[in-house]
Amino acid sequence: MAHAEKVIAKNRRAFHEYEILETYEAGLVLTGTEVCSLRENNCQLTDCFALIRNGEVWLHNLHIAPYSHGNLANPDPDRTRKLLLHRSQIRDLARKTQERGMALVPIKIYFDDNSRVKIELAVARGKKLYDKRAAMAERDSKREIDRAMKQRYR
């Protein structure tokens, strides 16, 4: 059976700012109007992060714009939202993020096969400035090589 996930938003900056070590899929506690808003692709993952408090994982700074046809029931667009994970996964995440420089970064938010909203959470280490420069140089050199190969085989 093929995966028919519909990506709502991606955090492209995460790949630039962090070194991704491991990913987890988590559910998200949302209200009805938030889900409707996500169907309209009204979501921003920039500056978004997750924290573990009292054995629960909370997502901060996820901006879901108010639903266009909503009413007073529209919740605060920047409220903290609870993530749904197994207890063992939460323990793993807590253990891995205790280390200095480690963070829980959302990579993408999407609808799964059953139209449930899921979020891909990554255990990541922050990149230093020289790491970013090296990655950029590597990307540029790869682009140059590809360009040269294309020229040669014309």
Secondary structure by P-SEA (a helix, b strand, c coil): ccccccccccaaaaaaaccccbbbbbbbbccaaaaaaaaacccccccccccccccbbbbccccccccccccccccccccbbbbbbcaaaaaaaaaaaccccccccccccccccccbbbbbbbbbbbbcaaaaaaaaaaaaaaaaaaaaaaaaac
